[in-house]
Amino acid sequence: MTLAIADGLQVTLHYRMSLQGGEVLDDTFLEEPFVFIQGASDIVGGFERALAGLAPGDEHSFTLSAAEAYGELDPDGDLTVERSQLPAEVDLHPGMTFRTEAGDASVQIWVKAVEGDEVVITRNHPLAGKALDFEVRVIDVQEASAESAEPEGG
C-alpha cells in the first residue's frame, strides 16, 4: 500500500527552490534527498501544505507567496546594536544567525551588516518578502520511526 504525504509520516524527496522566476537558491536533485517528518514544524508551513496528498513518484511545481514562505518583510525588523552588546568571542559576519531570548520566547536573529563598532541585526529571515518557486519529486513516504520522530539533538 502506497502512502500519501500526511502529518506524522516521514517524507523523502528532491526539491529545487528558486526566487520567483529566477535564481536557484537550493537544489537537492544532484545530492542526497531531503528527509523530514510532515507536520513536525521543521520546515515552512506553506511547503508542507503544498505537499499534502502527494505520493512516491509524484512531481509537483508550485509557488509560495512571501507570506506562505518566510513571511512578509517587517520594516521594523532591523536594529542597530553596539558590538559590545554581543559575545566578544564570536566572529560576526553578514548572514550568520543566532538565537536570543526575548521575554519568554527564543527568537532567531540574522546579522545583516557589521559596520565598525555597530552591528545591524534583523528579525527578518533573509528570504522574507520573497515569493519562491519549488519543483519537487517525491521519492518515498513511510511511517516515521521513533528515532526519526525525535527532535534534533535527541
Backbone as JSON Lines, residues from 0, in Angstrom:
{"i":0,"aa":"M","n":[0.84,-1.19,0.0],"ca":[0.0,0.0,0.0],"c":[0.88,1.24,0.0]}
{"i":1,"aa":"T","n":[0.66,2.1,-0.96],"ca":[1.43,3.33,-1.07],"c":[0.81,4.41,-0.2]}
{"i":2,"aa":"L","n":[1.64,5.04,0.62],"ca":[1.17,6.12,1.48],"c":[1.29,7.45,0.75]}
{"i":3,"aa":"A","n":[0.34,8.34,1.01],"ca":[0.42,9.73,0.52],"c":[0.91,10.59,1.67]}
{"i":4,"aa":"I","n":[1.52,11.71,1.34],"ca":[2.08,12.61,2.36],"c":[0.96,13.12,3.26]}
{"i":5,"aa":"A","n":[1.14,12.88,4.56],"ca":[0.21,13.33,5.6],"c":[1.01,13.56,6.87]}
{"i":6,"aa":"D","n":[0.44,14.32,7.79],"ca":[1.12,14.63,9.05],"c":[1.57,13.36,9.76]}
{"i":7,"aa":"G","n":[2.78,13.41,10.3],"ca":[3.34,12.31,11.06],"c":[4.12,11.3,10.24]}
{"i":8,"aa":"L","n":[4.07,11.43,8.91],"ca":[4.81,10.48,8.06],"c":[6.17,11.05,7.68]}
{"i":9,"aa":"Q","n":[7.13,10.14,7.49],"ca":[8.46,10.53,7.03],"c":[8.44,10.64,5.52]}
{"i":10,"aa":"V","n":[8.91,11.77,5.02],"ca":[8.9,12.05,3.58],"c":[10.33,12.17,3.09]}
{"i":11,"aa":"T","n":[10.62,11.55,1.96],"ca":[11.91,11.68,1.3],"c":[11.62,12.24,-0.08]}
{"i":12,"aa":"L","n":[12.27,13.35,-0.42],"ca":[12.02,13.97,-1.72],"c":[13.21,14.78,-2.17]}
{"i":13,"aa":"H","n":[13.19,15.11,-3.45],"ca":[14.13,16.08,-4.0],"c":[13.35,17.35,-4.25]}
{"i":14,"aa":"Y","n":[14.03,18.48,-4.09],"ca":[13.38,19.75,-4.39],"c":[14.39,20.75,-4.96]}
{"i":15,"aa":"R","n":[13.85,21.68,-5.71],"ca":[14.61,22.82,-6.22],"c":[13.83,24.06,-5.8]}
{"i":16,"aa":"M","n":[14.5,24.98,-5.1],"ca":[13.88,26.22,-4.65],"c":[14.55,27.39,-5.36]}
{"i":17,"aa":"S","n":[13.73,28.26,-5.94],"ca":[14.24,29.42,-6.67],"c":[13.48,30.66,-6.26]}
{"i":18,"aa":"L","n":[14.14,31.8,-6.41],"ca":[13.4,33.05,-6.3],"c":[12.39,33.04,-7.43]}
{"i":19,"aa":"Q","n":[11.24,33.61,-7.22],"ca":[10.19,33.54,-8.24],"c":[10.73,34.02,-9.58]}
{"i":20,"aa":"G","n":[10.73,33.08,-10.55],"ca":[11.16,33.39,-11.9],"c":[12.66,33.6,-12.06]}
{"i":21,"aa":"G","n":[13.48,33.15,-11.09],"ca":[14.9,33.45,-11.23],"c":[15.87,32.51,-10.55]}
{"i":22,"aa":"E","n":[16.78,33.08,-9.8],"ca":[17.94,32.42,-9.21],"c":[17.6,31.19,-8.38]}
{"i":23,"aa":"V","n":[18.3,30.08,-8.65],"ca":[18.14,28.86,-7.86],"c":[18.87,29.05,-6.53]}
{"i":24,"aa":"L","n":[18.14,28.82,-5.44],"ca":[18.69,29.01,-4.1],"c":[19.14,27.7,-3.46]}
{"i":25,"aa":"D","n":[18.45,26.62,-3.78],"ca":[18.78,25.32,-3.19],"c":[18.27,24.24,-4.14]}
{"i":26,"aa":"D","n":[19.07,23.18,-4.3],"ca":[18.71,22.13,-5.25],"c":[19.28,20.81,-4.75]}
{"i":27,"aa":"T","n":[18.41,19.86,-4.41],"ca":[18.88,18.57,-3.92],"c":[18.89,17.5,-5.0]}
{"i":28,"aa":"F","n":[18.49,17.82,-6.23],"ca":[18.37,16.81,-7.27],"c":[19.69,16.12,-7.6]}
{"i":29,"aa":"L","n":[20.81,16.78,-7.39],"ca":[22.11,16.17,-7.66],"c":[22.83,15.75,-6.38]}
{"i":30,"aa":"E","n":[22.11,15.8,-5.27],"ca":[22.68,15.48,-3.97],"c":[21.81,14.44,-3.27]}
{"i":31,"aa":"E","n":[22.0,14.34,-1.98],"ca":[21.15,13.47,-1.16],"c":[19.75,14.09,-1.09]}
{"i":32,"aa":"P","n":[18.72,13.26,-1.09],"ca":[17.37,13.8,-0.97],"c":[17.14,14.38,0.42]}
{"i":33,"aa":"F","n":[16.11,15.18,0.53],"ca":[15.71,15.83,1.78],"c":[14.71,14.91,2.48]}
{"i":34,"aa":"V","n":[14.93,14.67,3.78],"ca":[14.08,13.79,4.56],"c":[13.55,14.58,5.75]}
{"i":35,"aa":"F","n":[12.24,14.51,5.99],"ca":[11.63,15.24,7.1],"c":[10.34,14.55,7.51]}
{"i":36,"aa":"I","n":[9.83,14.96,8.66],"ca":[8.55,14.47,9.15],"c":[7.5,15.53,8.83]}
{"i":37,"aa":"Q","n":[6.53,15.17,8.01],"ca":[5.45,16.1,7.65],"c":[4.68,16.5,8.91]}
{"i":38,"aa":"G","n":[4.47,17.81,9.07],"ca":[3.69,18.31,10.19],"c":[4.48,18.55,11.46]}
{"i":39,"aa":"A","n":[5.79,18.32,11.45],"ca":[6.6,18.49,12.66],"c":[7.1,19.93,12.83]}
{"i":40,"aa":"S","n":[6.68,20.83,11.95],"ca":[7.06,22.24,12.01],"c":[8.56,22.46,11.82]}
{"i":41,"aa":"D","n":[9.22,21.53,11.13],"ca":[10.65,21.66,10.86],"c":[10.9,22.48,9.59]}
{"i":42,"aa":"I","n":[9.87,22.62,8.77],"ca":[10.01,23.33,7.5],"c":[8.87,24.33,7.36]}
{"i":43,"aa":"V","n":[8.97,25.16,6.36],"ca":[7.97,26.2,6.11],"c":[6.59,25.57,5.91]}
{"i":44,"aa":"G","n":[5.59,26.08,6.64],"ca":[4.25,25.53,6.59],"c":[3.63,25.51,5.2]}
{"i":45,"aa":"G","n":[3.88,26.54,4.4],"ca":[3.33,26.57,3.05],"c":[3.88,25.44,2.2]}
{"i":46,"aa":"F","n":[5.14,25.08,2.42],"ca":[5.76,23.96,1.7],"c":[5.05,22.67,2.07]}
{"i":47,"aa":"E","n":[4.83,22.45,3.37],"ca":[4.13,21.24,3.81],"c":[2.72,21.17,3.22]}
{"i":48,"aa":"R","n":[1.99,22.28,3.24],"ca":[0.62,22.28,2.71],"c":[0.61,21.93,1.22]}
{"i":49,"aa":"A","n":[1.61,22.41,0.47],"ca":[1.67,22.13,-0.97],"c":[1.98,20.67,-1.26]}
{"i":50,"aa":"L","n":[2.59,19.98,-0.3],"ca":[2.97,18.57,-0.5],"c":[1.89,17.59,-0.07]}
{"i":51,"aa":"A","n":[0.98,18.02,0.78],"ca":[-0.03,17.11,1.34],"c":[-0.77,16.37,0.24]}
{"i":52,"aa":"G","n":[-0.83,15.05,0.39],"ca":[-1.55,14.22,-0.56],"c":[-0.71,13.66,-1.69]}
{"i":53,"aa":"L","n":[0.51,14.17,-1.88],"ca":[1.39,13.63,-2.92],"c":[1.9,12.26,-2.49]}
{"i":54,"aa":"A","n":[2.25,11.43,-3.46],"ca":[2.72,10.07,-3.19],"c":[4.04,9.83,-3.92]}
{"i":55,"aa":"P","n":[4.77,8.78,-3.56],"ca":[6.04,8.47,-4.24],"c":[5.85,8.44,-5.76]}
{"i":56,"aa":"G","n":[6.78,9.07,-6.45],"ca":[6.74,9.17,-7.91],"c":[6.1,10.46,-8.4]}
{"i":57,"aa":"D","n":[5.32,11.13,-7.55],"ca":[4.68,12.38,-7.96],"c":[5.71,13.48,-8.12]}
{"i":58,"aa":"E","n":[5.51,14.3,-9.13],"ca":[6.3,15.52,-9.34],"c":[5.33,16.68,-9.3]}
{"i":59,"aa":"H","n":[5.76,17.78,-8.69],"ca":[4.85,18.91,-8.5],"c":[5.66,20.2,-8.5]}
{"i":60,"aa":"S","n":[5.14,21.21,-9.17],"ca":[5.73,22.55,-9.15],"c":[4.72,23.5,-8.55]}
{"i":61,"aa":"F","n":[5.19,24.41,-7.72],"ca":[4.28,25.37,-7.09],"c":[5.07,26.61,-6.66]}
{"i":62,"aa":"T","n":[4.33,27.67,-6.4],"ca":[4.9,28.92,-5.93],"c":[4.31,29.25,-4.58]}
{"i":63,"aa":"L","n":[5.17,29.64,-3.64],"ca":[4.7,30.11,-2.34],"c":[4.85,31.62,-2.3]}
{"i":64,"aa":"S","n":[3.8,32.3,-1.89],"ca":[3.9,33.74,-1.69],"c":[4.85,33.99,-0.51]}
{"i":65,"aa":"A","n":[5.29,35.22,-0.35],"ca":[6.16,35.55,0.78],"c":[5.51,35.15,2.1]}
{"i":66,"aa":"A","n":[4.22,35.42,2.24],"ca":[3.51,35.1,3.48],"c":[3.48,33.6,3.74]}
{"i":67,"aa":"E","n":[3.38,32.78,2.68],"ca":[3.35,31.31,2.83],"c":[4.75,30.74,3.07]}
{"i":68,"aa":"A","n":[5.78,31.49,2.68],"ca":[7.16,31.0,2.78],"c":[7.8,31.51,4.08]}
{"i":69,"aa":"Y","n":[8.6,32.55,4.0],"ca":[9.33,33.05,5.16],"c":[8.76,34.34,5.73]}
{"i":70,"aa":"G","n":[7.54,34.68,5.32],"ca":[6.87,35.84,5.88],"c":[7.13,37.12,5.1]}
{"i":71,"aa":"E","n":[6.28,38.08,5.36],"ca":[6.46,39.4,4.76],"c":[7.64,40.09,5.44]}
{"i":72,"aa":"L","n":[8.25,41.02,4.75],"ca":[9.36,41.79,5.29],"c":[8.83,42.78,6.32]}
{"i":73,"aa":"D","n":[9.32,42.7,7.55],"ca":[8.92,43.61,8.62],"c":[9.83,44.83,8.57]}
{"i":74,"aa":"P","n":[9.29,45.99,8.19],"ca":[10.14,47.19,8.09],"c":[10.75,47.6,9.42]}
{"i":75,"aa":"D","n":[10.17,47.14,10.53],"ca":[10.71,47.45,11.86],"c":[11.56,46.31,12.41]}
{"i":76,"aa":"G","n":[11.94,45.37,11.54],"ca":[12.67,44.2,11.99],"c":[14.15,44.41,12.21]}
{"i":77,"aa":"D","n":[14.71,45.52,11.71],"ca":[16.15,45.78,11.86],"c":[16.43,46.58,13.11]}
{"i":78,"aa":"L","n":[17.59,46.31,13.71],"ca":[18.02,47.01,14.9],"c":[19.54,47.13,14.85]}
{"i":79,"aa":"T","n":[20.04,48.32,15.14],"ca":[21.49,48.53,15.21],"c":[21.89,48.5,16.67]}
{"i":80,"aa":"V","n":[22.87,47.64,16.98],"ca":[23.35,47.5,18.36],"c":[24.87,47.7,18.38]}
{"i":81,"aa":"E","n":[25.36,48.04,19.54],"ca":[26.81,48.17,19.73],"c":[27.43,46.78,19.74]}
{"i":82,"aa":"R","n":[28.57,46.64,19.11],"ca":[29.29,45.35,19.05],"c":[29.5,44.79,20.46]}
{"i":83,"aa":"S","n":[29.71,45.68,21.43],"ca":[29.97,45.26,22.81],"c":[28.77,44.56,23.45]}
{"i":84,"aa":"Q","n":[27.57,44.68,22.87],"ca":[26.39,44.03,23.41],"c":[26.3,42.54,23.0]}
{"i":85,"aa":"L","n":[27.18,42.14,22.1],"ca":[27.18,40.76,21.6],"c":[28.44,40.05,22.09]}
{"i":86,"aa":"P","n":[28.42,38.73,22.16],"ca":[29.58,38.0,22.69],"c":[30.87,38.35,21.94]}
{"i":87,"aa":"A","n":[31.89,38.71,22.69],"ca":[33.17,39.14,22.11],"c":[33.87,38.04,21.34]}
{"i":88,"aa":"E","n":[33.68,36.78,21.76],"ca":[34.4,35.66,21.13],"c":[33.81,35.26,19.78]}
{"i":89,"aa":"V","n":[32.68,35.82,19.4],"ca":[32.03,35.45,18.14],"c":[32.5,36.37,17.02]}
{"i":90,"aa":"D","n":[32.95,35.74,15.92],"ca":[33.37,36.49,14.73],"c":[32.11,36.8,13.91]}
{"i":91,"aa":"L","n":[31.53,37.96,14.14],"ca":[30.28,38.32,13.47],"c":[30.51,38.64,12.0]}
{"i":92,"aa":"H","n":[29.6,38.16,11.15],"ca":[29.66,38.47,9.73],"c":[28.25,38.43,9.15]}
{"i":93,"aa":"P","n":[28.0,39.2,8.1],"ca":[26.67,39.22,7.5],"c":[26.22,37.83,7.08]}
{"i":94,"aa":"G","n":[24.95,37.52,7.37],"ca":[24.38,36.23,7.0],"c":[24.36,35.23,8.14]}
{"i":95,"aa":"M","n":[25.2,35.44,9.16],"ca":[25.2,34.48,10.26],"c":[23.93,34.64,11.07]}
{"i":96,"aa":"T","n":[23.54,33.58,11.74],"ca":[22.31,33.57,12.51],"c":[22.59,33.08,13.92]}
{"i":97,"aa":"F","n":[21.78,33.54,14.85],"ca":[21.87,33.05,16.21],"c":[20.52,33.23,16.89]}
{"i":98,"aa":"R","n":[20.35,32.54,18.0],"ca":[19.12,32.65,18.77],"c":[19.38,33.5,20.0]}
{"i":99,"aa":"T","n":[18.37,34.26,20.39],"ca":[18.45,35.08,21.59],"c":[17.12,34.99,22.3]}
{"i":100,"aa":"E","n":[17.12,35.33,23.56],"ca":[15.88,35.3,24.34],"c":[15.22,36.67,24.28]}
{"i":101,"aa":"A","n":[13.91,36.68,24.06],"ca":[13.11,37.89,24.07],"c":[11.9,37.61,24.93]}
{"i":102,"aa":"G","n":[11.98,38.0,26.2],"ca":[10.91,37.64,27.13],"c":[10.94,36.15,27.37]}
{"i":103,"aa":"D","n":[9.81,35.48,27.13],"ca":[9.71,34.04,27.33],"c":[10.0,33.25,26.06]}
{"i":104,"aa":"A","n":[10.3,33.96,24.97],"ca":[10.46,33.29,23.67],"c":[11.92,33.31,23.21]}
{"i":105,"aa":"S","n":[12.27,32.3,22.42],"ca":[13.56,32.26,21.76],"c":[13.34,32.8,20.35]}
{"i":106,"aa":"V","n":[14.15,33.78,19.95],"ca":[13.97,34.45,18.67],"c":[15.23,34.26,17.82]}
{"i":107,"aa":"Q","n":[15.04,33.93,16.55],"ca":[16.18,33.8,15.64],"c":[16.49,35.18,15.07]}
{"i":108,"aa":"I","n":[17.78,35.52,15.07],"ca":[18.26,36.83,14.61],"c":[19.32,36.58,13.54]}
{"i":109,"aa":"W","n":[19.33,37.42,12.51],"ca":[20.34,37.36,11.47],"c":[21.19,38.62,11.54]}
{"i":110,"aa":"V","n":[22.49,38.46,11.3],"ca":[23.38,39.61,11.2],"c":[23.27,40.12,9.78]}
{"i":111,"aa":"K","n":[22.89,41.37,9.65],"ca":[22.68,41.96,8.34],"c":[23.94,42.7,7.89]}
{"i":112,"aa":"A","n":[24.61,43.39,8.83],"ca":[25.83,44.14,8.49],"c":[26.65,44.36,9.76]}
{"i":113,"aa":"V","n":[27.96,44.44,9.58],"ca":[28.88,44.79,10.65],"c":[29.6,46.04,10.17]}
{"i":114,"aa":"E","n":[29.37,47.15,10.89],"ca":[29.91,48.45,10.47],"c":[30.69,49.05,11.63]}
{"i":115,"aa":"G","n":[31.98,48.73,11.7],"ca":[32.82,49.23,12.79],"c":[32.37,48.66,14.12]}
{"i":116,"aa":"D","n":[31.98,49.53,15.05],"ca":[31.53,49.11,16.37],"c":[30.03,48.87,16.43]}
{"i":117,"aa":"E","n":[29.36,48.96,15.27],"ca":[27.92,48.74,15.23],"c":[27.59,47.5,14.4]}
{"i":118,"aa":"V","n":[26.56,46.79,14.84],"ca":[26.1,45.6,14.14],"c":[24.62,45.78,13.86]}
{"i":119,"aa":"V","n":[24.25,45.59,12.58],"ca":[22.84,45.65,12.22],"c":[22.32,44.23,12.24]}
{"i":120,"aa":"I","n":[21.34,43.99,13.12],"ca":[20.71,42.68,13.21],"c":[19.26,42.81,12.75]}
{"i":121,"aa":"T","n":[18.67,41.69,12.37],"ca":[17.29,41.72,11.89],"c":[16.54,40.47,12.33]}
{"i":122,"aa":"R","n":[15.25,40.64,12.57],"ca":[14.36,39.5,12.83],"c":[13.87,38.91,11.51]}
{"i":123,"aa":"N","n":[14.07,39.64,10.41],"ca":[13.62,39.17,9.11],"c":[14.52,38.05,8.59]}
{"i":124,"aa":"H","n":[13.91,36.93,8.21],"ca":[14.65,35.86,7.54],"c":[15.2,36.45,6.24]}
{"i":125,"aa":"P","n":[16.38,36.02,5.78],"ca":[16.92,36.56,4.52],"c":[15.98,36.42,3.33]}
{"i":126,"aa":"L","n":[15.05,35.47,3.36],"ca":[14.11,35.3,2.26],"c":[12.73,35.91,2.55]}
{"i":127,"aa":"A","n":[12.62,36.65,3.64],"ca":[11.35,37.32,3.95],"c":[11.0,38.29,2.83]}
{"i":128,"aa":"G","n":[9.73,38.37,2.51],"ca":[9.27,39.29,1.48],"c":[9.42,38.78,0.07]}
{"i":129,"aa":"K","n":[9.87,37.53,-0.07],"ca":[10.13,36.98,-1.41],"c":[9.24,35.77,-1.69]}
{"i":130,"aa":"A","n":[8.64,35.75,-2.89],"ca":[7.9,34.58,-3.34],"c":[8.91,33.56,-3.85]}
{"i":131,"aa":"L","n":[8.63,32.29,-3.64],"ca":[9.57,31.23,-4.0],"c":[8.9,30.19,-4.89]}
{"i":132,"aa":"D","n":[9.63,29.75,-5.91],"ca":[9.18,28.68,-6.8],"c":[9.82,27.37,-6.33]}
{"i":133,"aa":"F","n":[9.04,26.29,-6.37],"ca":[9.54,24.97,-5.98],"c":[9.21,23.95,-7.07]}
{"i":134,"aa":"E","n":[10.12,23.02,-7.25],"ca":[9.89,21.82,-8.04],"c":[10.24,20.67,-7.12]}
{"i":135,"aa":"V","n":[9.34,19.69,-6.98],"ca":[9.61,18.56,-6.09],"c":[9.34,17.24,-6.81]}
{"i":136,"aa":"R","n":[10.07,16.22,-6.38],"ca":[9.81,14.84,-6.81],"c":[9.81,14.0,-5.54]}
{"i":137,"aa":"V","n":[8.68,13.4,-5.25],"ca":[8.55,12.58,-4.04],"c":[9.18,11.22,-4.3]}
{"i":138,"aa":"I","n":[10.08,10.82,-3.43],"ca":[10.78,9.54,-3.56],"c":[10.12,8.48,-2.68]}
{"i":139,"aa":"D","n":[9.82,8.83,-1.42],"ca":[9.29,7.83,-0.5],"c":[8.43,8.52,0.56]}
{"i":140,"aa":"V","n":[7.41,7.82,1.01],"ca":[6.58,8.23,2.13],"c":[6.39,6.99,2.98]}
{"i":141,"aa":"Q","n":[6.72,7.08,4.27],"ca":[6.6,5.92,5.14],"c":[6.29,6.35,6.56]}
{"i":142,"aa":"E","n":[5.89,5.36,7.36],"ca":[5.67,5.63,8.77],"c":[6.99,6.11,9.37]}
{"i":143,"aa":"A","n":[6.92,7.11,10.23],"ca":[8.12,7.62,10.88],"c":[8.57,6.67,11.97]}
{"i":144,"aa":"S","n":[9.87,6.4,12.01],"ca":[10.4,5.57,13.09],"c":[10.48,6.43,14.34]}
{"i":145,"aa":"A","n":[10.57,5.82,15.5],"ca":[10.69,6.57,16.74],"c":[11.93,7.45,16.71]}
{"i":146,"aa":"E","n":[13.0,6.94,16.11],"ca":[14.25,7.69,16.01],"c":[14.09,8.94,15.15]}
{"i":147,"aa":"S","n":[13.43,8.81,13.99],"ca":[13.28,9.95,13.09],"c":[12.29,10.97,13.62]}
{"i":148,"aa":"A","n":[11.39,10.57,14.52],"ca":[10.4,11.48,15.06],"c":[10.94,12.32,16.21]}
{"i":149,"aa":"E","n":[12.12,11.95,16.74],"ca":[12.71,12.72,17.84],"c":[13.21,14.05,17.32]}
{"i":150,"aa":"P","n":[13.09,15.13,18.14],"ca":[13.67,16.41,17.73],"c":[15.17,16.29,17.6]}
{"i":151,"aa":"E","n":[15.76,17.12,16.73],"ca":[17.22,17.08,16.55],"c":[17.89,17.32,17.88]}
{"i":152,"aa":"G","n":[19.0,16.66,18.09],"ca":[19.72,16.79,19.35],"c":[19.25,15.8,20.4]}
{"i":153,"aa":"G","n":[18.25,14.93,20.05],"ca":[17.8,13.87,20.93],"c":[16.59,14.24,21.61]}
